[in-house]
Amino acid sequence: MILRSRLIVQGAKQKKRRLGIRLCRQYQLTWTQKKRGSLESKGTMLLRDYLNEFELDWAQAPVRSELIPKAALKGAKILLIGEQAELQKAIAWSFFAWNDSDRSGVRVQSASLENGVLKTEIAGAEHEMFRPEEADYVILTGFCCREANLDAAEAISYLKHFRQLLETVSALQCRRVLLLSDGRVYGKLGPGFAASEYEAGKTDPCGPGYEAQYFLQAVESMLAAFAREKGFAFQILRTGMMYGACIPVMEHMAAQLARKTAFGEPFQLTLSQEKTSYISIHDVLTAIQFVLTKCPENKIFNVSGLASNASAGELAILLYQNFPEQCRVTMHSEAAEKSDTERPSENKQMAIPSEGSGIWLNTQLLEHYGFVPQVSLEDGLIILVKSLQDTGEVFLFDNTYLGKLEKVQKILLGYLLEIDRICKKHDIKYFLAGGTLLGAIRHHGFIPWDDDADVMMLREDYDKFQQVVQQELPRNIFMQIPETEKGNYNPFTKLRINNTMFATEFTGHFMEMHNGIFFDVLSHDRTGRHKWSQKLHLMATMLTRSVVFNKWGNTDIKGGGAHPVICKIVDHVKYLIPMRLALWAQNHALTFFKNKDTGYLYDGMGRNLKRGAFPANWLSEAVYVDFEGYQFPVPKEYDKYLTYLYGDYMQMIPVSQRRTSHSIVLMDLGEYSDYRI
């Protein structure tokens, strides 16, 4: 037992799943509902008003990636053409995300060819219509990751229609025409061979399984021929086998295994050395915008996901490692399969078909131009399986932190109870702070993926806390401040557990420093009464903190922001300033208004310094709320305070980013690996 608190959590409360707080499920509109027709928007359209959390995650992926030059899409008119309505809808949402974040004025319409004329309709939300000839970009969804099980007559009919479509598109005078295709165009590839854009795989006109190859080749060739003849710019984007939450995809290996795992259905696989390239819908949508805005015209590009080349066996292992109870897989070798064909087939599970398998893409060309995929195959499969299960719980990656996140949170809760005991004993007012406060209000406990805890105090309470805490803490907890440890220059108090390791990417460079599991205690200090004094105080605090931090880490002060010249000058002279003087200046800046009743506070010690001042009366009174089954104090004006910190604080971070908030590079819980309160 590392802390003195002896309170015991009631069994029912202990079993409460904090991941299941349904009030956070803000997005309930299903894909099926959206397919019934165009959505209407009154005023400003926000994607979260239309999409569930999984759809919102991939729709915003291009904006989050920071790979797309937003100026290139300012006011852009996008025309989507093809039979894949669901994929078109996803592409439309990804372009509309720019209007959410930057009011870029992007407009998207879908079109179909009827009697030689393009008939358009709005794709997604209502906006002012544009004529097809006004389109800046035309995107043809083609047969990308769609079953190409057409007979000869259907294939010929489609190609005739596609030819008519290209005749019409060639007259539009748009900037570019982008065709979506996929790796099946390469046919069969040899073991360990990754196909580049202009390489050819094996083919057999008389053999089975090559229908998709010939069909996709015909579509691509027809586009290239028309582009040369008519003189318009084109691009072809060949994807790996696409998958994603809440979007229908072809029945390739990964999609089928994920579905069977989600519902606990047994399946068997034949082991093979053939690797297949897969790609999450997140990266498909980002690649589409990247190719249109940053890549040269009249070229072909391959794209696959992050660490997303896998054989059937590797897929099964990934799923089994993350869903051991649901993934009911049986694997055997090709030799065993041949032997089994000679035996009775009673009670045998159907082997999964493998359309698109064995296509490994070389994506060096697109990466050369700067494209970086964001979603790994493992993360993408976890998202897909959990979206299919649809349990109603808040999504979280269960494989975070080497399986130790829940244990870390229990230790932090023990910290919090000890802080509460000390503060009550000495009449010290404190509040839950930062993400801990947000978790208390939104989840009634820790944010499911959070790995730290914070409390905040006013300066007078903070000083009092520092005076008494060392006498009150158990011996195995160390109060880490510059005065108690040489080489530590944090502006706030950290409490660390002895004989543990919890080093961040930054503190991991200072192994002589105490790097145990930590809990942060911060002061909110007074700032100026007037805007001009607040700005000067903010700048002084920012500069002194930057000097201390960058001298400590031997790094450069970034020269951006509102005062790049000042930052550049300070960066050059910081090494001439003794650390003792820098620390004095930092502390003097933080406490400059200490004895003045200005009516305003600021987060001078924490991460929210740039948010500026806020009214002091927001922290004048505390109320108690539930946090992991206990009652802890939060500001009575928590709504105003959290809005100041996070804006719409009830909106959670994207699904694919719900891993821990700190980059912990070294972790060892020591004797507390089975800690219980």
C-alpha positions in Angstrom: 0.0 0.0 0.0 1.8 3.2 -1.1 -0.7 5.7 0.2 -2.3 6.3 3.6 -5.9 6.3 2.2 -7.6 3.2 3.3 -11.0 3.8 1.7 -12.4 0.8 -0.1 -14.3 1.1 -3.3 -17.7 -0.6 -3.1 -18.0 -3.7 -5.3 -20.7 -2.2 -7.6 -18.8 1.0 -8.1 -15.6 -0.9 -8.7 -17.2 -2.8 -11.5 -18.6 0.3 -13.1 -17.2 0.5 -16.6 -16.0 4.1 -17.2 -15.8 3.3 -20.9 -19.6 2.8 -21.0 -20.6 6.4 -20.2 -23.3 6.7 -22.9 -23.7 10.5 -22.5 -20.5 10.8 -24.6 -22.1 9.0 -27.6 -23.0 12.3 -29.3 -23.3 10.9 -32.8 -26.2 8.6 -33.4 -27.0 9.0 -37.0 -26.3 5.8 -38.9 -25.0 5.2 -42.3 -28.2 3.7 -43.4 -30.2 6.8 -42.4 -27.8 9.0 -44.3 -28.1 6.9 -47.5 -31.8 7.7 -47.9 -31.0 11.1 -49.3 -29.1 14.3 -49.1 -28.8 15.9 -45.7 -29.9 19.5 -45.2 -28.1 22.1 -43.1 -29.4 25.3 -41.7 -26.6 27.8 -41.0 -23.2 26.3 -40.4 -22.8 22.6 -41.1 -20.8 20.6 -38.5 -20.0 17.1 -39.4 -20.6 15.9 -35.9 -24.3 16.8 -36.4 -24.5 14.1 -39.1 -21.9 11.5 -38.4 -21.2 8.9 -35.6 -17.8 9.0 -33.9 -16.3 6.4 -36.2 -17.4 8.2 -39.4 -16.3 11.5 -38.0 -12.9 10.1 -37.3 -12.2 9.1 -40.9 -14.0 12.1 -42.4 -11.7 14.5 -40.5 -8.5 12.5 -41.2 -7.3 14.6 -44.2 -7.6 17.8 -42.2 -5.9 16.3 -39.1 -3.0 14.9 -41.2 -1.6 18.4 -42.0 -0.5 16.9 -45.4 -3.0 18.9 -47.5 -2.4 22.5 -48.4 -5.7 24.0 -47.4 -5.2 27.0 -49.8 -5.4 24.5 -52.7 -9.0 23.5 -51.7 -10.3 27.0 -50.8 -13.6 27.3 -52.7 -12.9 24.1 -54.6 -15.8 22.4 -56.5 -15.6 18.7 -56.4 -17.6 16.4 -58.7 -17.9 12.7 -57.8 -18.9 10.2 -60.4 -19.4 6.5 -60.1 -21.7 3.7 -58.8 -20.2 3.5 -55.3 -22.6 5.7 -53.4 -21.1 4.9 -50.0 -17.6 5.6 -51.0 -18.7 8.8 -52.7 -20.5 9.9 -49.5 -17.3 9.3 -47.5 -15.2 11.3 -50.0 -17.8 14.1 -49.8 -17.6 14.2 -46.0 -13.8 14.4 -46.0 -13.9 17.5 -48.2 -16.7 19.1 -46.1 -14.4 18.7 -43.1 -12.5 21.7 -44.4 -15.6 23.8 -44.1 -15.9 22.7 -40.4 -12.4 23.7 -39.6 -11.7 26.7 -41.8 -14.9 27.6 -43.6 -13.1 26.9 -46.9 -16.2 27.0 -49.0 -15.7 23.6 -50.5 -18.6 22.3 -52.5 -19.2 18.7 -53.5 -21.7 17.2 -55.9 -22.3 13.7 -57.2 -23.2 13.1 -60.8 -24.4 10.3 -63.1 -24.5 10.1 -66.8 -28.0 9.9 -68.3 -28.5 10.1 -72.0 -25.1 11.7 -72.5 -25.8 14.4 -69.9 -24.3 14.6 -66.4 -27.1 14.9 -63.9 -25.9 16.3 -60.5 -27.1 16.3 -57.0 -25.6 17.6 -53.8 -23.4 15.0 -52.0 -23.7 15.5 -48.2 -25.1 18.7 -47.0 -27.0 21.5 -48.7 -24.9 24.2 -50.4 -25.2 26.3 -53.6 -25.2 24.1 -56.6 -22.6 24.5 -59.4 -22.7 23.3 -63.0 -20.6 20.3 -63.9 -18.4 22.4 -66.2 -17.5 24.6 -63.2 -15.9 21.6 -61.4 -12.3 22.0 -60.3 -11.7 18.3 -59.7 -13.5 15.2 -61.0 -13.2 12.0 -59.0 -14.2 8.7 -60.6 -14.7 6.0 -58.0 -14.7 3.3 -60.6 -14.4 -0.3 -59.3 -11.9 0.6 -56.5 -12.2 -2.3 -54.0 -15.5 -3.4 -55.4 -16.3 -6.9 -56.4 -15.8 -7.2 -60.2 -17.9 -10.3 -60.6 -19.3 -9.2 -64.0 -20.0 -11.5 -66.8 -18.8 -10.6 -70.3 -21.9 -8.8 -71.3 -22.0 -6.7 -68.1 -18.3 -5.9 -68.4 -18.7 -4.7 -72.1 -21.8 -2.7 -71.2 -19.9 -1.0 -68.3 -16.9 -0.2 -70.5 -19.2 1.3 -73.2 -20.8 3.5 -70.5 -17.4 4.5 -69.1 -16.3 5.5 -72.6 -19.4 7.8 -72.9 -18.6 9.2 -69.4 -15.1 10.1 -70.4 -16.3 11.8 -73.6 -18.5 14.0 -71.4 -15.9 14.6 -68.6 -13.2 15.5 -71.2 -15.3 18.5 -72.2 -15.5 19.9 -68.6 -12.1 21.7 -68.6 -11.5 20.8 -64.9 -8.1 20.9 -63.4 -7.7 17.1 -63.0 -9.6 13.9 -63.2 -8.7 11.3 -60.6 -9.6 7.7 -61.0 -9.6 5.4 -58.0 -8.4 1.8 -58.7 -6.8 -0.9 -56.6 -4.0 -3.4 -56.5 -5.9 -6.2 -58.3 -4.8 -4.5 -61.5 -1.4 -6.2 -61.1 -2.9 -9.7 -61.2 -0.8 -12.3 -59.4 2.5 -11.4 -57.8 5.3 -13.6 -56.8 6.1 -14.3 -53.1 7.9 -11.3 -51.5 7.4 -9.1 -54.6 5.9 -5.6 -54.0 4.6 -4.1 -57.3 5.5 -0.6 -58.3 3.3 1.6 -60.3 4.5 0.6 -63.8 5.4 -3.0 -63.1 3.3 -5.9 -64.2 2.3 -9.0 -62.3 1.6 -12.5 -63.5 -1.5 -13.0 -65.7 -3.3 -15.9 -67.3 -6.1 -15.0 -69.8 -7.5 -18.6 -69.5 -7.1 -19.0 -65.7 -9.6 -18.2 -63.0 -9.2 -15.2 -60.7 -7.9 -12.7 -63.2 -11.2 -11.1 -64.2 -10.7 -8.1 -61.9 -7.2 -7.5 -63.3 -8.4 -7.3 -66.9 -11.4 -5.2 -66.0 -9.4 -2.7 -64.0 -6.7 -2.5 -66.6 -9.3 -1.8 -69.3 -10.8 1.1 -67.2 -7.4 2.6 -66.4 -6.2 2.3 -70.0 -9.3 3.9 -71.3 -8.9 6.9 -69.0 -5.2 7.3 -70.0 -6.0 7.1 -73.7 -8.8 9.7 -73.5 -6.6 12.0 -71.5 -3.8 11.9 -74.1 -6.3 12.3 -77.0 -8.4 15.1 -75.4 -5.5 16.8 -73.6 -6.8 16.8 -70.0 -4.8 16.1 -66.8 -5.5 12.9 -65.0 -4.2 10.8 -62.1 -4.8 7.2 -61.0 -4.7 6.2 -57.3 -4.4 2.5 -56.7 -5.2 1.5 -53.2 -4.6 -1.5 -51.1 -7.6 -3.5 -50.0 -9.8 -0.9 -48.4 -11.6 -1.3 -45.0 -13.2 0.9 -42.5 -15.8 1.4 -39.8 -19.4 2.1 -41.0 -18.6 1.9 -44.7 -19.4 -1.1 -46.9 -16.4 -2.7 -48.5 -15.7 -5.7 -50.7 -15.4 -9.1 -49.0 -11.6 -9.3 -48.9 -9.7 -11.2 -46.3 -9.3 -8.5 -43.6 -12.9 -7.4 -43.8 -14.2 -11.0 -43.4 -11.9 -11.9 -40.6 -12.8 -8.7 -38.7 -16.5 -9.4 -39.1 -16.2 -13.0 -37.9 -14.1 -11.9 -35.0 -16.6 -9.2 -34.0 -19.4 -11.8 -33.7 -17.3 -14.7 -32.4 -17.8 -16.9 -35.5 -15.3 -19.7 -36.0 -13.2 -19.7 -39.2 -10.2 -21.5 -40.6 -7.3 -20.2 -42.6 -4.6 -21.7 -44.8 -1.2 -20.4 -44.0 0.4 -18.6 -46.9 3.5 -16.4 -47.4 1.6 -14.1 -49.7 1.3 -10.6 -48.3 -1.6 -8.3 -49.1 -1.6 -4.5 -48.8 -4.5 -3.1 -46.8 -5.5 0.5 -46.2 -7.9 2.2 -43.8 -10.6 4.5 -45.2 -8.8 7.3 -43.2 -5.7 7.0 -45.4 -7.7 6.5 -48.6 -9.5 9.9 -48.1 -6.3 11.6 -47.1 -4.4 10.2 -50.2 -7.2 11.4 -52.5 -6.8 15.0 -51.4 -3.0 14.7 -51.3 -2.7 13.4 -54.8 -5.0 16.1 -56.2 -3.2 18.9 -54.5 0.4 17.9 -54.1 1.3 15.3 -56.8 2.2 15.8 -60.5 -0.4 15.1 -63.1 -0.6 12.2 -65.6 0.9 9.7 -63.2 -0.2 6.6 -61.3 0.3 6.3 -57.5 0.1 3.3 -55.2 -1.1 3.8 -51.6 -1.4 1.5 -48.6 -1.8 2.0 -44.8 0.8 2.3 -42.1 2.4 -1.1 -41.4 -0.4 -2.7 -43.4 1.1 -5.4 -45.5 0.1 -8.8 -44.0 -0.5 -12.4 -44.8 -3.7 -14.2 -43.8 -1.9 -15.7 -40.8 -0.6 -12.3 -39.7 -4.1 -10.9 -39.9 -5.5 -13.7 -37.7 -2.7 -13.2 -35.2 -3.4 -9.4 -34.9 -7.0 -10.1 -34.3 -6.4 -12.9 -31.8 -3.9 -10.8 -29.8 -6.5 -8.0 -29.4 -9.7 -10.1 -29.2 -8.6 -13.5 -27.8 -12.1 -14.5 -26.8 -13.9 -13.6 -30.0 -11.3 -14.6 -32.6 -12.0 -18.3 -33.0 -9.5 -19.1 -35.7 -8.0 -22.4 -36.9 -4.9 -22.2 -39.1 -3.2 -25.0 -41.0 -0.6 -25.3 -43.8 -1.3 -25.9 -47.4 0.1 -29.4 -47.1 -2.5 -30.1 -44.3 -5.2 -28.6 -46.4 -4.4 -31.0 -49.3 -4.4 -33.9 -46.8 -7.8 -32.8 -45.4 -9.4 -32.9 -48.9 -9.1 -36.7 -48.7 -11.0 -36.8 -45.4 -14.8 -36.4 -44.7 -15.8 -32.8 -44.5 -18.2 -33.1 -41.6 -18.2 -30.3 -39.0 -15.5 -28.4 -40.8 -15.7 -24.6 -40.9 -15.8 -23.0 -44.3 -12.4 -21.6 -45.4 -12.5 -17.9 -46.2 -12.3 -16.8 -49.8 -9.5 -14.4 -50.6 -10.3 -12.0 -53.4 -7.6 -9.4 -53.7 -5.1 -11.5 -51.6 -1.5 -11.6 -52.5 -1.3 -8.0 -53.9 1.6 -6.2 -52.2 2.0 -2.6 -53.2 5.2 -0.6 -53.4 4.2 2.9 -52.2 7.6 4.6 -52.4 6.6 7.0 -55.1 3.7 8.6 -53.2 5.8 8.6 -50.0 8.5 10.4 -52.0 6.2 13.3 -52.6 5.5 13.5 -48.8 2.5 11.3 -48.1 2.6 9.6 -44.7 -0.2 7.1 -43.8 -1.7 7.6 -40.3 -3.5 4.4 -39.4 -1.8 1.1 -38.8 -3.4 -2.2 -39.8 -3.6 -3.2 -36.1 -5.4 0.0 -35.1 -7.6 -0.1 -38.1 -8.8 -3.6 -37.4 -9.4 -2.8 -33.7 -11.6 0.1 -34.8 -13.4 -2.0 -37.4 -14.2 -4.8 -35.0 -15.4 -2.6 -32.2 -17.6 -0.6 -34.6 -19.2 -3.8 -35.7 -19.8 -5.0 -32.1 -21.5 -1.7 -31.4 -21.6 -2.1 -27.6 -22.5 1.5 -26.9 -19.2 1.9 -24.9 -16.8 4.8 -25.5 -14.2 3.5 -27.9 -10.7 2.8 -26.5 -7.7 0.9 -27.6 -7.4 -1.9 -25.0 -3.8 -2.7 -26.0 -2.5 0.7 -24.8 0.4 1.0 -22.4 1.4 -2.6 -22.5 -1.9 -3.5 -20.7 -1.0 -1.2 -17.8 -3.2 1.8 -18.3 -5.9 0.7 -15.8 -3.3 -0.1 -13.2 -1.7 3.4 -13.7 -5.1 5.0 -13.3 -5.7 3.1 -10.0 -2.4 4.4 -8.7 -3.3 7.9 -9.7 -6.6 7.6 -8.0 -4.7 6.6 -4.8 -2.6 9.8 -5.2 -5.7 11.8 -5.6 -7.2 10.4 -2.4 -4.0 11.2 -0.5 -4.0 14.8 -1.8 -7.6 15.1 -0.8 -6.8 13.9 2.7 -3.9 16.4 3.1 -5.9 19.3 1.8 -8.9 18.6 4.0 -6.6 18.2 7.1 -5.0 21.6 6.5 -8.0 23.5 5.1 -6.4 23.9 1.6 -8.8 24.6 -1.3 -8.0 22.7 -4.4 -9.8 21.6 -7.6 -9.4 18.8 -10.1 -7.6 20.3 -13.1 -7.1 19.8 -16.8 -7.9 16.4 -18.2 -8.8 15.1 -14.7 -11.5 17.8 -14.4 -12.7 17.1 -17.9 -12.9 13.4 -17.1 -14.9 14.1 -13.9 -17.5 16.1 -15.8 -17.7 14.1 -19.0 -16.9 10.5 -17.9 -17.4 10.7 -14.1 -13.8 9.4 -13.8 -10.6 9.3 -15.8 -10.8 10.0 -19.5 -10.5 6.4 -20.6 -7.2 7.0 -22.5 -5.7 9.4 -20.0 -2.5 8.5 -18.2 -2.0 11.4 -15.7 -3.9 13.3 -13.1 -3.7 17.0 -12.0 -5.0 19.3 -9.3 -4.9 23.1 -9.3 -4.9 25.6 -6.4 -4.8 29.3 -6.0 -1.3 30.7 -5.1 -1.9 31.1 -1.4 -3.2 27.5 -1.2 -0.4 26.2 -3.3 2.3 27.8 -1.1 0.6 26.4 2.0 0.4 22.9 0.3 4.2 23.0 -0.4 4.9 23.9 3.3 3.0 20.9 4.7 3.1 18.2 2.0 6.5 16.8 2.7 5.6 16.1 6.3 2.3 14.5 5.3 3.4 12.3 2.4 4.4 8.7 2.9 8.1 8.0 2.7 7.8 6.4 -0.7 6.5 9.6 -2.4 9.0 12.3 -3.4 8.0 15.9 -3.9 9.9 17.0 -7.0 10.6 20.7 -7.3 13.8 22.5 -8.2 14.5 23.1 -4.5 14.4 19.3 -3.7 16.2 17.9 -6.7 19.2 19.2 -8.7 18.6 19.1 -12.4 14.8 19.4 -12.3 13.4 22.7 -13.5 9.6 22.1 -13.8 7.7 25.2 -12.7 5.1 23.2 -10.8 5.1 20.4 -8.2 5.4 16.8 -9.2 4.8 14.0 -6.7 6.6 10.8 -7.7 6.6 7.3 -6.4 10.0 5.8 -5.5 11.2 2.6 -7.2 9.0 3.1 -10.2 9.8 4.4 -13.7 7.5 6.6 -15.8 9.7 8.6 -18.1 8.4 10.8 -20.9 10.3 11.3 -24.1 11.6 14.5 -22.6 12.5 13.5 -19.0 13.9 10.2 -20.4 17.0 12.2 -21.4 17.6 13.0 -17.7 17.9 9.5 -16.1 19.7 11.0 -13.0 16.5 12.7 -12.2 13.6 11.0 -10.4 11.4 9.6 -13.2 8.8 7.7 -11.1 5.0 7.6 -11.6 3.9 11.2 -11.2 1.0 13.4 -10.1 1.0 17.2 -11.0 0.0 20.0 -8.6 -0.3 23.4 -10.2 -1.0 26.9 -9.1 -3.2 29.4 -11.0 -1.8 32.8 -10.4 -3.2 36.3 -10.6 -2.6 38.3 -13.8 -3.2 41.9 -14.8 -6.6 43.7 -14.6 -6.3 45.2 -18.1 -5.8 43.7 -21.5 -2.4 45.4 -22.0 -1.1 44.3 -18.7 -2.3 40.7 -19.2 -0.5 40.6 -22.6 2.7 41.9 -21.1 2.5 39.4 -18.2 1.7 36.6 -20.6 4.7 37.4 -22.8 7.0 37.7 -19.8 5.9 34.4 -18.5 6.2 32.7 -21.8 9.7 34.0 -22.5 11.0 33.1 -19.0 9.5 29.6 -19.2 10.9 29.2 -22.7 14.4 30.1 -21.5 14.3 27.7 -18.6 12.8 24.8 -20.6 15.1 25.2 -23.6 18.2 25.6 -21.5 17.2 22.5 -19.6 16.6 20.5 -22.8 19.3 22.2 -24.8 16.8 22.9 -27.6 15.9 26.0 -29.6 13.1 28.4 -28.8 10.6 28.3 -31.6 10.5 31.6 -33.4 6.8 31.6 -34.5 3.8 33.2 -32.8 3.1 36.9 -32.3 6.7 37.9 -31.4 9.1 35.9 -33.7 11.9 38.6 -33.5 11.9 38.6 -29.7 11.9 34.8 -29.6 14.8 34.7 -31.9 16.8 37.2 -29.9 16.1 35.4 -26.6 17.0 32.1 -28.2 20.5 33.4 -29.0 21.1 34.9 -25.6 19.6 32.1 -23.4 22.9 30.3 -23.0 24.4 33.5 -21.5 21.8 33.5 -18.8 22.6 31.4 -15.7 20.0 28.9 -14.9 19.6 30.3 -11.4 18.8 33.7 -12.8 16.4 32.2 -15.4 14.5 30.3 -12.6 14.3 33.5 -10.5 12.9 35.4 -13.5 10.4 32.6 -14.2 9.1 32.5 -10.6 9.0 36.3 -10.4 6.9 36.4 -13.6 4.5 33.8 -12.3 4.0 35.7 -9.0 4.2 39.3 -10.2 0.6 40.0 -9.3 0.6 37.8 -6.2 -0.6 40.4 -3.7 -2.9 42.3 -6.0 -6.6 41.7 -6.3 -6.9 42.1 -10.1 -9.9 39.9 -10.6 -8.2 37.7 -13.2 -6.1 34.5 -13.2 -4.0 32.6 -15.7 -2.5 29.1 -16.1 1.1 30.3 -15.9 2.5 26.9 -14.9 0.5 24.6 -17.2 -0.2 23.9 -20.8 -2.9 26.5 -21.2 -0.7 29.6 -20.8 -1.5 30.9 -24.3 -5.2 30.9 -23.6 -4.7 34.0 -21.5 -6.6 35.3 -18.6 -9.9 34.2 -17.1 -12.1 35.7 -14.4 -10.9 34.8 -10.9 -14.5 34.2 -9.7 -14.6 31.0 -11.8 -12.4 29.4 -9.1 -13.9 31.1 -6.1 -16.2 28.3 -5.1 -16.1 24.5 -5.3 -18.7 21.8 -5.8 -18.2 18.1 -5.4 -18.8 15.6 -8.3 -18.4 11.9 -8.7 -15.0 10.6 -9.9 -14.4 6.9 -9.9 -16.9 6.4 -7.1 -15.5 9.1 -4.9 -16.4 12.8 -4.4 -13.9 15.4 -5.4 -14.0 19.2 -5.7 -14.4 21.0 -9.1 -15.0 24.7 -9.8 -18.7 25.6 -9.4 -18.2 27.4 -12.8 -16.7 24.3 -14.4 -18.7 24.8 -17.6 -17.2 28.3 -18.2 -13.7 27.1 -17.2 -13.8 24.0 -19.4 -15.1 26.0 -22.3 -12.2 28.4 -21.8 -9.8 25.4 -21.9 -11.3 23.2 -24.6 -14.2 24.9 -26.4 -16.9 22.3 -26.8 -15.5 20.0 -24.1 -18.1 17.3 -24.5 -16.7 16.4 -27.9 -14.1 13.7 -27.6 -10.9 13.4 -29.6 -11.0 11.3 -32.7 -11.4 7.5 -32.3 -8.0 6.7 -34.0 -6.1 9.0 -31.6 -7.5 7.6 -28.4 -4.2 6.4 -27.0 -2.5 7.9 -24.0 -1.7 11.6 -23.7 2.0 11.3 -22.7 4.8 9.8 -24.8 6.0 7.4 -22.0 9.2 5.8 -23.2 10.2 4.0 -20.0 7.7 2.4 -17.7 8.1 0.1 -14.7 5.4 -0.1 -12.0 7.6 -2.1 -9.7 5.9 -3.4 -6.6 2.8 -1.4 -7.5 1.9 -3.4 -10.6 -1.0 -4.9 -8.6 -1.8 -1.8 -6.6 -5.2 -1.7 -5.0 -6.8 1.1 -3.0 
